[in-house]
Amino acid sequence: MAAKLMKAEPALSPASCLMDEAIELVLQDRSPYPDRASFLDHDMPDLAKWIARAFDDDKAVVLVWPDGSSRVLQPGERIPAPAPSAALSESGSGIDLPAA
């Protein structure tokens, strides 16, 4: 008897999983996310470019971490710095996001 080879499904990114959940919630009229939001993984290549593109289109961004936690960024908010640095202590720099 020949064994049937099965292709493994590619693993979905945390942002893809959360977007799928958000779609289900929209269908139930229970979505906590802004309309037309872009769901992005926090560690994706060129993240700043994708956030800027979404903001240019006046879309919110749902930034998603590997554990599934997320943060909604609205157009006009400053993009969080990837790590603390001395530059954050300078006047006019830093993170102007409200506490989640």
Biopython code that builds the backbone (N, CA, C, O; Angstrom):
import numpy as np
from Bio.PDB.StructureBuilder import StructureBuilder

atoms = [
    (1, "MET", "N", (0.854, -1.182, 0.000)),
    (1, "MET", "CA", (0.000, 0.000, 0.000)),
    (1, "MET", "C", (0.892, 1.235, 0.000)),
    (1, "MET", "O", (1.803, 1.341, 0.821)),
    (2, "ALA", "N", (0.643, 2.145, -0.892)),
    (2, "ALA", "CA", (1.448, 3.361, -0.990)),
    (2, "ALA", "C", (0.995, 4.373, 0.046)),
    (2, "ALA", "O", (-0.195, 4.537, 0.314)),
    (3, "ALA", "N", (1.981, 5.045, 0.619)),
    (3, "ALA", "CA", (1.675, 6.095, 1.599)),
    (3, "ALA", "C", (1.326, 7.372, 0.845)),
    (3, "ALA", "O", (1.951, 7.697, -0.165)),
    (4, "LYS", "N", (0.346, 8.078, 1.331)),
    (4, "LYS", "CA", (-0.066, 9.339, 0.716)),
    (4, "LYS", "C", (0.784, 10.467, 1.299)),
    (4, "LYS", "O", (0.842, 10.649, 2.515)),
    (5, "LEU", "N", (1.437, 11.216, 0.426)),
    (5, "LEU", "CA", (2.232, 12.343, 0.873)),
    (5, "LEU", "C", (1.321, 13.539, 1.090)),
    (5, "LEU", "O", (0.474, 13.855, 0.254)),
    (6, "MET", "N", (1.505, 14.177, 2.194)),
    (6, "MET", "CA", (0.701, 15.350, 2.528)),
    (6, "MET", "C", (1.620, 16.563, 2.558)),
    (6, "MET", "O", (2.689, 16.530, 3.167)),
    (7, "LYS", "N", (1.201, 17.619, 1.904)),
    (7, "LYS", "CA", (1.950, 18.860, 1.980)),
    (7, "LYS", "C", (1.595, 19.548, 3.286)),
    (7, "LYS", "O", (0.427, 19.657, 3.659)),
    (8, "ALA", "N", (2.620, 20.005, 3.960)),
    (8, "ALA", "CA", (2.381, 20.743, 5.203)),
    (8, "ALA", "C", (1.861, 22.136, 4.861)),
    (8, "ALA", "O", (2.364, 22.789, 3.947)),
    (9, "GLU", "N", (0.877, 22.571, 5.585)),
    (9, "GLU", "CA", (0.357, 23.918, 5.412)),
    (9, "GLU", "C", (1.393, 24.898, 5.958)),
    (9, "GLU", "O", (1.955, 24.665, 7.028)),
    (10, "PRO", "N", (1.648, 25.978, 5.247)),
    (10, "PRO", "CA", (2.591, 26.958, 5.787)),
    (10, "PRO", "C", (2.006, 27.578, 7.061)),
    (10, "PRO", "O", (0.808, 27.847, 7.148)),
    (11, "ALA", "N", (2.869, 27.793, 8.027)),
    (11, "ALA", "CA", (2.418, 28.386, 9.291)),
    (11, "ALA", "C", (1.994, 29.828, 9.043)),
    (11, "ALA", "O", (2.691, 30.584, 8.365)),
    (12, "LEU", "N", (0.860, 30.196, 9.591)),
    (12, "LEU", "CA", (0.391, 31.572, 9.465)),
    (12, "LEU", "C", (1.147, 32.452, 10.450)),
    (12, "LEU", "O", (1.484, 32.021, 11.553)),
    (13, "SER", "N", (1.401, 33.663, 10.048)),
    (13, "SER", "CA", (2.060, 34.606, 10.952)),
    (13, "SER", "C", (1.057, 35.030, 12.029)),
    (13, "SER", "O", (-0.150, 34.874, 11.845)),
    (14, "PRO", "N", (1.550, 35.564, 13.149)),
    (14, "PRO", "CA", (0.627, 36.044, 14.184)),
    (14, "PRO", "C", (-0.359, 37.084, 13.640)),
    (14, "PRO", "O", (-1.529, 37.083, 14.022)),
    (15, "ALA", "N", (0.105, 37.966, 12.757)),
    (15, "ALA", "CA", (-0.795, 38.985, 12.194)),
    (15, "ALA", "C", (-1.872, 38.345, 11.330)),
    (15, "ALA", "O", (-3.027, 38.771, 11.358)),
    (16, "SER", "N", (-1.500, 37.322, 10.562)),
    (16, "SER", "CA", (-2.482, 36.630, 9.718)),
    (16, "SER", "C", (-3.540, 35.939, 10.573)),
    (16, "SER", "O", (-4.728, 35.982, 10.257)),
    (17, "CYS", "N", (-3.102, 35.307, 11.651)),
    (17, "CYS", "CA", (-4.053, 34.634, 12.549)),
    (17, "CYS", "C", (-5.018, 35.640, 13.170)),
    (17, "CYS", "O", (-6.224, 35.401, 13.219)),
    (18, "LEU", "N", (-4.477, 36.773, 13.646)),
    (18, "LEU", "CA", (-5.332, 37.776, 14.276)),
    (18, "LEU", "C", (-6.279, 38.401, 13.254)),
    (18, "LEU", "O", (-7.428, 38.703, 13.579)),
    (19, "MET", "N", (-5.808, 38.597, 12.025)),
    (19, "MET", "CA", (-6.679, 39.138, 10.983)),
    (19, "MET", "C", (-7.823, 38.168, 10.688)),
    (19, "MET", "O", (-8.961, 38.596, 10.495)),
    (20, "ASP", "N", (-7.533, 36.871, 10.651)),
    (20, "ASP", "CA", (-8.599, 35.879, 10.444)),
    (20, "ASP", "C", (-9.636, 35.967, 11.563)),
    (20, "ASP", "O", (-10.839, 35.905, 11.311)),
    (21, "GLU", "N", (-9.159, 36.112, 12.804)),
    (21, "GLU", "CA", (-10.092, 36.259, 13.933)),
    (21, "GLU", "C", (-10.903, 37.541, 13.796)),
    (21, "GLU", "O", (-12.101, 37.561, 14.080)),
    (22, "ALA", "N", (-10.240, 38.615, 13.355)),
    (22, "ALA", "CA", (-10.935, 39.897, 13.186)),
    (22, "ALA", "C", (-12.030, 39.801, 12.128)),
    (22, "ALA", "O", (-13.103, 40.384, 12.286)),
    (23, "ILE", "N", (-11.764, 39.073, 11.059)),
    (23, "ILE", "CA", (-12.772, 38.889, 10.007)),
    (23, "ILE", "C", (-13.995, 38.175, 10.575)),
    (23, "ILE", "O", (-15.132, 38.560, 10.301)),
    (24, "GLU", "N", (-13.755, 37.139, 11.364)),
    (24, "GLU", "CA", (-14.869, 36.423, 11.996)),
    (24, "GLU", "C", (-15.672, 37.360, 12.900)),
    (24, "GLU", "O", (-16.902, 37.308, 12.919)),
    (25, "LEU", "N", (-14.968, 38.221, 13.652)),
    (25, "LEU", "CA", (-15.661, 39.150, 14.543)),
    (25, "LEU", "C", (-16.444, 40.199, 13.766)),
    (25, "LEU", "O", (-17.518, 40.612, 14.204)),
    (26, "VAL", "N", (-15.926, 40.637, 12.619)),
    (26, "VAL", "CA", (-16.661, 41.594, 11.775)),
    (26, "VAL", "C", (-17.969, 40.967, 11.309)),
    (26, "VAL", "O", (-19.012, 41.620, 11.298)),
    (27, "LEU", "N", (-17.905, 39.695, 10.926)),
    (27, "LEU", "CA", (-19.117, 39.009, 10.469)),
    (27, "LEU", "C", (-20.164, 38.902, 11.571)),
    (27, "LEU", "O", (-21.357, 38.769, 11.299)),
    (28, "GLN", "N", (-19.703, 38.962, 12.819)),
    (28, "GLN", "CA", (-20.609, 38.904, 13.971)),
    (28, "GLN", "C", (-20.887, 40.299, 14.542)),
    (28, "GLN", "O", (-21.502, 40.425, 15.600)),
    (29, "ASP", "N", (-20.432, 41.348, 13.839)),
    (29, "ASP", "CA", (-20.572, 42.736, 14.304)),
    (29, "ASP", "C", (-19.954, 42.948, 15.685)),
    (29, "ASP", "O", (-20.510, 43.674, 16.509)),
    (30, "ARG", "N", (-18.800, 42.313, 15.941)),
    (30, "ARG", "CA", (-18.168, 42.436, 17.255)),
    (30, "ARG", "C", (-16.679, 42.787, 17.160)),
    (30, "ARG", "O", (-15.939, 42.529, 18.110)),
    (31, "SER", "N", (-16.226, 43.354, 16.067)),
    (31, "SER", "CA", (-14.793, 43.605, 15.902)),
    (31, "SER", "C", (-14.311, 44.766, 16.765)),
    (31, "SER", "O", (-14.917, 45.837, 16.761)),
    (32, "PRO", "N", (-13.222, 44.557, 17.506)),
    (32, "PRO", "CA", (-12.636, 45.651, 18.290)),
    (32, "PRO", "C", (-11.634, 46.479, 17.480)),
    (32, "PRO", "O", (-11.045, 47.424, 18.004)),
    (33, "TYR", "N", (-11.440, 46.130, 16.215)),
    (33, "TYR", "CA", (-10.423, 46.775, 15.390)),
    (33, "TYR", "C", (-11.053, 47.799, 14.453)),
    (33, "TYR", "O", (-12.198, 47.642, 14.030)),
    (34, "PRO", "N", (-10.292, 48.860, 14.126)),
    (34, "PRO", "CA", (-10.813, 49.869, 13.193)),
    (34, "PRO", "C", (-11.074, 49.268, 11.809)),
    (34, "PRO", "O", (-10.402, 48.325, 11.394)),
    (35, "ASP", "N", (-12.056, 49.827, 11.108)),
    (35, "ASP", "CA", (-12.322, 49.401, 9.733)),
    (35, "ASP", "C", (-11.083, 49.635, 8.877)),
    (35, "ASP", "O", (-10.367, 50.619, 9.063)),
    (36, "ARG", "N", (-10.837, 48.728, 7.943)),
    (36, "ARG", "CA", (-9.756, 48.825, 6.973)),
    (36, "ARG", "C", (-8.370, 48.835, 7.603)),
    (36, "ARG", "O", (-7.423, 49.293, 6.964)),
    (37, "ALA", "N", (-8.217, 48.354, 8.816)),
    (37, "ALA", "CA", (-6.904, 48.337, 9.464)),
    (37, "ALA", "C", (-5.968, 47.357, 8.760)),
    (37, "ALA", "O", (-6.402, 46.345, 8.210)),
    (38, "SER", "N", (-4.682, 47.677, 8.790)),
    (38, "SER", "CA", (-3.652, 46.777, 8.280)),
    (38, "SER", "C", (-3.066, 46.006, 9.460)),
    (38, "SER", "O", (-2.658, 46.605, 10.455)),
    (39, "PHE", "N", (-3.024, 44.689, 9.352)),
    (39, "PHE", "CA", (-2.468, 43.836, 10.401)),
    (39, "PHE", "C", (-1.032, 43.501, 10.025)),
    (39, "PHE", "O", (-0.783, 42.890, 8.986)),
    (40, "LEU", "N", (-0.076, 43.904, 10.880)),
    (40, "LEU", "CA", (1.342, 43.733, 10.580)),
    (40, "LEU", "C", (2.063, 43.048, 11.743)),
    (40, "LEU", "O", (1.812, 43.351, 12.910)),
    (41, "ASP", "N", (2.955, 42.128, 11.408)),
    (41, "ASP", "CA", (3.800, 41.499, 12.424)),
    (41, "ASP", "C", (4.860, 42.493, 12.872)),
    (41, "ASP", "O", (5.440, 43.200, 12.049)),
    (42, "HIS", "N", (5.114, 42.548, 14.170)),
    (42, "HIS", "CA", (6.053, 43.538, 14.710)),
    (42, "HIS", "C", (7.474, 43.367, 14.194)),
    (42, "HIS", "O", (8.253, 44.319, 14.219)),
    (43, "ASP", "N", (7.828, 42.167, 13.725)),
    (43, "ASP", "CA", (9.195, 41.903, 13.292)),
    (43, "ASP", "C", (9.327, 41.739, 11.780)),
    (43, "ASP", "O", (10.336, 41.223, 11.301)),
    (44, "MET", "N", (8.324, 42.170, 11.032)),
    (44, "MET", "CA", (8.386, 41.998, 9.578)),
    (44, "MET", "C", (9.423, 42.943, 8.969)),
    (44, "MET", "O", (9.651, 44.039, 9.482)),
    (45, "PRO", "N", (10.047, 42.513, 7.875)),
    (45, "PRO", "CA", (10.997, 43.396, 7.192)),
    (45, "PRO", "C", (10.302, 44.664, 6.716)),
    (45, "PRO", "O", (9.142, 44.626, 6.308)),
    (46, "ASP", "N", (10.999, 45.767, 6.766)),
    (46, "ASP", "CA", (10.481, 47.060, 6.289)),
    (46, "ASP", "C", (9.207, 47.487, 7.011)),
    (46, "ASP", "O", (8.320, 48.084, 6.402)),
    (47, "LEU", "N", (9.111, 47.182, 8.310)),
    (47, "LEU", "CA", (7.904, 47.504, 9.076)),
    (47, "LEU", "C", (7.557, 48.987, 8.987)),
    (47, "LEU", "O", (6.399, 49.338, 8.765)),
    (48, "ALA", "N", (8.544, 49.855, 9.158)),
    (48, "ALA", "CA", (8.267, 51.299, 9.124)),
    (48, "ALA", "C", (7.664, 51.713, 7.789)),
    (48, "ALA", "O", (6.772, 52.560, 7.742)),
    (49, "LYS", "N", (8.149, 51.114, 6.704)),
    (49, "LYS", "CA", (7.613, 51.432, 5.370)),
    (49, "LYS", "C", (6.144, 51.038, 5.279)),
    (49, "LYS", "O", (5.332, 51.795, 4.745)),
    (50, "TRP", "N", (5.791, 49.849, 5.799)),
    (50, "TRP", "CA", (4.412, 49.376, 5.722)),
    (50, "TRP", "C", (3.483, 50.194, 6.622)),
    (50, "TRP", "O", (2.333, 50.452, 6.267)),
    (51, "ILE", "N", (3.992, 50.600, 7.792)),
    (51, "ILE", "CA", (3.191, 51.467, 8.665)),
    (51, "ILE", "C", (2.965, 52.812, 7.971)),
    (51, "ILE", "O", (1.843, 53.320, 7.955)),
    (52, "ALA", "N", (4.020, 53.386, 7.400)),
    (52, "ALA", "CA", (3.889, 54.669, 6.700)),
    (52, "ALA", "C", (2.908, 54.563, 5.543)),
    (52, "ALA", "O", (2.104, 55.469, 5.323)),
    (53, "ARG", "N", (2.969, 53.466, 4.806)),
    (53, "ARG", "CA", (2.045, 53.267, 3.678)),
    (53, "ARG", "C", (0.593, 53.220, 4.173)),
    (53, "ARG", "O", (-0.292, 53.832, 3.575)),
    (54, "ALA", "N", (0.359, 52.493, 5.263)),
    (54, "ALA", "CA", (-1.000, 52.425, 5.816)),
    (54, "ALA", "C", (-1.463, 53.807, 6.279)),
    (54, "ALA", "O", (-2.594, 54.212, 6.009)),
    (55, "PHE", "N", (-0.576, 54.531, 6.983)),
    (55, "PHE", "CA", (-0.930, 55.866, 7.458)),
    (55, "PHE", "C", (-1.185, 56.809, 6.282)),
    (55, "PHE", "O", (-2.088, 57.642, 6.353)),
    (56, "ASP", "N", (-0.408, 56.695, 5.202)),
    (56, "ASP", "CA", (-0.636, 57.529, 4.012)),
    (56, "ASP", "C", (-2.016, 57.269, 3.420)),
    (56, "ASP", "O", (-2.633, 58.166, 2.846)),
    (57, "ASP", "N", (-2.501, 56.026, 3.564)),
    (57, "ASP", "CA", (-3.838, 55.665, 3.085)),
    (57, "ASP", "C", (-4.904, 55.906, 4.149)),
    (57, "ASP", "O", (-6.051, 55.487, 3.992)),
    (58, "ASP", "N", (-4.522, 56.584, 5.234)),
    (58, "ASP", "CA", (-5.414, 56.894, 6.364)),
    (58, "ASP", "C", (-6.005, 55.634, 6.994)),
    (58, "ASP", "O", (-7.170, 55.612, 7.389)),
    (59, "LYS", "N", (-5.181, 54.584, 7.082)),
    (59, "LYS", "CA", (-5.597, 53.333, 7.710)),
    (59, "LYS", "C", (-4.893, 53.168, 9.046)),
    (59, "LYS", "O", (-3.741, 53.571, 9.205)),
    (60, "ALA", "N", (-5.584, 52.579, 9.996)),
    (60, "ALA", "CA", (-4.955, 52.205, 11.258)),
    (60, "ALA", "C", (-4.089, 50.970, 11.025)),
    (60, "ALA", "O", (-4.260, 50.256, 10.037)),
    (61, "VAL", "N", (-3.165, 50.730, 11.939)),
    (61, "VAL", "CA", (-2.309, 49.554, 11.894)),
    (61, "VAL", "C", (-2.519, 48.768, 13.183)),
    (61, "VAL", "O", (-2.520, 49.335, 14.276)),
    (62, "VAL", "N", (-2.697, 47.466, 13.041)),
    (62, "VAL", "CA", (-2.722, 46.579, 14.203)),
    (62, "VAL", "C", (-1.374, 45.870, 14.197)),
    (62, "VAL", "O", (-1.115, 45.004, 13.361)),
    (63, "LEU", "N", (-0.519, 46.253, 15.144)),
    (63, "LEU", "CA", (0.816, 45.682, 15.266)),
    (63, "LEU", "C", (0.702, 44.445, 16.141)),
    (63, "LEU", "O", (0.191, 44.522, 17.258)),
    (64, "VAL", "N", (1.178, 43.291, 15.640)),
    (64, "VAL", "CA", (0.950, 42.010, 16.317)),
    (64, "VAL", "C", (2.287, 41.355, 16.686)),
    (64, "VAL", "O", (3.204, 41.284, 15.868)),
    (65, "TRP", "N", (2.376, 40.878, 17.937)),
    (65, "TRP", "CA", (3.563, 40.187, 18.431)),
    (65, "TRP", "C", (3.358, 38.678, 18.337)),
    (65, "TRP", "O", (2.227, 38.217, 18.178)),
    (66, "PRO", "N", (4.446, 37.898, 18.433)),
    (66, "PRO", "CA", (4.352, 36.430, 18.284)),
    (66, "PRO", "C", (3.366, 35.760, 19.241)),
    (66, "PRO", "O", (2.796, 34.721, 18.908)),
    (67, "ASP", "N", (3.158, 36.341, 20.429)),
    (67, "ASP", "CA", (2.229, 35.732, 21.380)),
    (67, "ASP", "C", (0.771, 36.082, 21.085)),
    (67, "ASP", "O", (-0.130, 35.670, 21.815)),
    (68, "GLY", "N", (0.541, 36.847, 20.005)),
    (68, "GLY", "CA", (-0.824, 37.212, 19.625)),
    (68, "GLY", "C", (-1.291, 38.528, 20.216)),
    (68, "GLY", "O", (-2.369, 39.012, 19.870)),
    (69, "SER", "N", (-0.496, 39.119, 21.108)),
    (69, "SER", "CA", (-0.887, 40.418, 21.646)),
    (69, "SER", "C", (-0.756, 41.459, 20.542)),
    (69, "SER", "O", (0.002, 41.276, 19.589)),
    (70, "SER", "N", (-1.494, 42.542, 20.678)),
    (70, "SER", "CA", (-1.512, 43.532, 19.601)),
    (70, "SER", "C", (-1.634, 44.937, 20.160)),
    (70, "SER", "O", (-1.970, 45.142, 21.326)),
    (71, "ARG", "N", (-1.353, 45.885, 19.300)),
    (71, "ARG", "CA", (-1.466, 47.306, 19.631)),
    (71, "ARG", "C", (-1.982, 48.021, 18.398)),
    (71, "ARG", "O", (-1.424, 47.856, 17.313)),
    (72, "VAL", "N", (-3.025, 48.803, 18.538)),
    (72, "VAL", "CA", (-3.576, 49.561, 17.415)),
    (72, "VAL", "C", (-2.879, 50.914, 17.356)),
    (72, "VAL", "O", (-2.837, 51.649, 18.343)),
    (73, "LEU", "N", (-2.334, 51.228, 16.191)),
    (73, "LEU", "CA", (-1.720, 52.530, 15.931)),
    (73, "LEU", "C", (-2.612, 53.273, 14.949)),
    (73, "LEU", "O", (-3.011, 52.724, 13.922)),
    (74, "GLN", "N", (-2.920, 54.517, 15.267)),
    (74, "GLN", "CA", (-3.770, 55.330, 14.397)),
    (74, "GLN", "C", (-2.905, 56.280, 13.575)),
    (74, "GLN", "O", (-1.838, 56.692, 14.031)),
    (75, "PRO", "N", (-3.351, 56.635, 12.362)),
    (75, "PRO", "CA", (-2.601, 57.616, 11.583)),
    (75, "PRO", "C", (-2.360, 58.873, 12.424)),
    (75, "PRO", "O", (-3.257, 59.352, 13.118)),
    (76, "GLY", "N", (-1.151, 59.388, 12.351)),
    (76, "GLY", "CA", (-0.800, 60.580, 13.125)),
    (76, "GLY", "C", (-0.046, 60.258, 14.394)),
    (76, "GLY", "O", (0.625, 61.130, 14.945)),
    (77, "GLU", "N", (-0.138, 59.026, 14.874)),
    (77, "GLU", "CA", (0.626, 58.635, 16.050)),
    (77, "GLU", "C", (2.063, 58.367, 15.636)),
    (77, "GLU", "O", (2.329, 58.022, 14.485)),
    (78, "ARG", "N", (2.976, 58.523, 16.561)),
    (78, "ARG", "CA", (4.376, 58.256, 16.270)),
    (78, "ARG", "C", (4.621, 56.761, 16.328)),
    (78, "ARG", "O", (4.011, 56.053, 17.129)),
    (79, "ILE", "N", (5.517, 56.285, 15.476)),
    (79, "ILE", "CA", (5.857, 54.866, 15.434)),
    (79, "ILE", "C", (6.759, 54.549, 16.613)),
    (79, "ILE", "O", (7.735, 55.265, 16.839)),
    (80, "PRO", "N", (6.462, 53.486, 17.383)),
    (80, "PRO", "CA", (7.302, 53.145, 18.536)),
    (80, "PRO", "C", (8.723, 52.807, 18.110)),
    (80, "PRO", "O", (8.942, 52.191, 17.066)),
    (81, "ALA", "N", (9.675, 53.214, 18.921)),
    (81, "ALA", "CA", (11.077, 52.861, 18.667)),
    (81, "ALA", "C", (11.261, 51.374, 18.941)),
    (81, "ALA", "O", (10.616, 50.832, 19.839)),
    (82, "PRO", "N", (12.135, 50.698, 18.177)),
    (82, "PRO", "CA", (12.318, 49.261, 18.371)),
    (82, "PRO", "C", (12.997, 48.911, 19.681)),
    (82, "PRO", "O", (12.799, 47.812, 20.199)),
    (83, "ALA", "N", (13.791, 49.819, 20.227)),
    (83, "ALA", "CA", (14.486, 49.553, 21.491)),
    (83, "ALA", "C", (14.861, 50.894, 22.108)),
    (83, "ALA", "O", (15.001, 51.890, 21.398)),
    (84, "PRO", "N", (15.023, 50.922, 23.425)),
    (84, "PRO", "CA", (15.431, 52.179, 24.065)),
    (84, "PRO", "C", (16.772, 52.655, 23.512)),
    (84, "PRO", "O", (17.642, 51.848, 23.186)),
    (85, "SER", "N", (16.926, 53.970, 23.412)),
    (85, "SER", "CA", (18.193, 54.528, 22.971)),
    (85, "SER", "C", (18.378, 55.892, 23.616)),
    (85, "SER", "O", (17.430, 56.477, 24.139)),
    (86, "ALA", "N", (19.601, 56.389, 23.572)),
    (86, "ALA", "CA", (19.891, 57.704, 24.141)),
    (86, "ALA", "C", (19.119, 58.795, 23.411)),
    (86, "ALA", "O", (18.784, 59.819, 24.006)),
    (87, "ALA", "N", (18.838, 58.587, 22.138)),
    (87, "ALA", "CA", (18.130, 59.599, 21.344)),
    (87, "ALA", "C", (16.726, 59.852, 21.877)),
    (87, "ALA", "O", (16.161, 60.919, 21.636)),
    (88, "LEU", "N", (16.158, 58.899, 22.593)),
    (88, "LEU", "CA", (14.796, 59.072, 23.100)),
    (88, "LEU", "C", (14.721, 60.132, 24.182)),
    (88, "LEU", "O", (13.646, 60.669, 24.447)),
    (89, "SER", "N", (15.845, 60.441, 24.812)),
    (89, "SER", "CA", (15.813, 61.438, 25.874)),
    (89, "SER", "C", (15.909, 62.861, 25.328)),
    (89, "SER", "O", (15.724, 63.820, 26.077)),
    (90, "GLU", "N", (16.195, 63.011, 24.034)),
    (90, "GLU", "CA", (16.293, 64.343, 23.431)),
    (90, "GLU", "C", (14.913, 64.962, 23.293)),
    (90, "GLU", "O", (13.923, 64.255, 23.105)),
    (91, "SER", "N", (14.851, 66.278, 23.385)),
    (91, "SER", "CA", (13.595, 66.987, 23.231)),
    (91, "SER", "C", (12.999, 66.709, 21.861)),
    (91, "SER", "O", (13.701, 66.760, 20.851)),
    (92, "GLY", "N", (11.698, 66.414, 21.824)),
    (92, "GLY", "CA", (11.010, 66.182, 20.556)),
    (92, "GLY", "C", (11.146, 64.773, 20.040)),
    (92, "GLY", "O", (10.678, 64.474, 18.942)),
    (93, "SER", "N", (11.772, 63.897, 20.801)),
    (93, "SER", "CA", (11.905, 62.519, 20.365)),
    (93, "SER", "C", (11.184, 61.625, 21.346)),
    (93, "SER", "O", (10.728, 62.082, 22.394)),
    (94, "GLY", "N", (11.080, 60.377, 21.017)),
    (94, "GLY", "CA", (10.438, 59.438, 21.928)),
    (94, "GLY", "C", (9.166, 58.887, 21.364)),
    (94, "GLY", "O", (8.908, 58.973, 20.163)),
    (95, "ILE", "N", (8.380, 58.326, 22.229)),
    (95, "ILE", "CA", (7.160, 57.657, 21.833)),
    (95, "ILE", "C", (5.981, 58.408, 22.412)),
    (95, "ILE", "O", (5.865, 58.527, 23.632)),
    (96, "ASP", "N", (5.114, 58.911, 21.572)),
    (96, "ASP", "CA", (3.942, 59.664, 22.006)),
    (96, "ASP", "C", (2.674, 58.844, 21.946)),
    (96, "ASP", "O", (1.606, 59.379, 21.648)),
    (97, "LEU", "N", (2.770, 57.558, 22.223)),
    (97, "LEU", "CA", (1.583, 56.708, 22.164)),
    (97, "LEU", "C", (0.948, 56.611, 23.541)),
    (97, "LEU", "O", (1.660, 56.540, 24.543)),
    (98, "PRO", "N", (-0.378, 56.608, 23.608)),
    (98, "PRO", "CA", (-1.040, 56.428, 24.892)),
    (98, "PRO", "C", (-0.828, 55.017, 25.401)),
    (98, "PRO", "O", (-0.571, 54.101, 24.621)),
    (99, "ALA", "N", (-0.933, 54.843, 26.697)),
    (99, "ALA", "CA", (-0.789, 53.498, 27.281)),
    (99, "ALA", "C", (-1.863, 52.589, 26.756)),
    (99, "ALA", "O", (-3.017, 52.991, 26.604)),
    (100, "ALA", "N", (-1.482, 51.353, 26.477)),
    (100, "ALA", "CA", (-2.437, 50.373, 25.930)),
    (100, "ALA", "C", (-3.234, 49.743, 27.037)),
    (100, "ALA", "O", (-4.088, 48.895, 26.778)),
]
sb = StructureBuilder()
sb.init_structure("model")
sb.init_model(0)
sb.init_chain("A")
sb.init_seg("    ")
for serial, (resi, resn, name, xyz) in enumerate(atoms, 1):
    if name == "N":
        sb.init_residue(resn, " ", resi, " ")
    sb.init_atom(name, np.array(xyz, "f"), 0.0, 1.0, " ", f" {name:<3s}", serial, name[0])
structure = sb.get_structure()
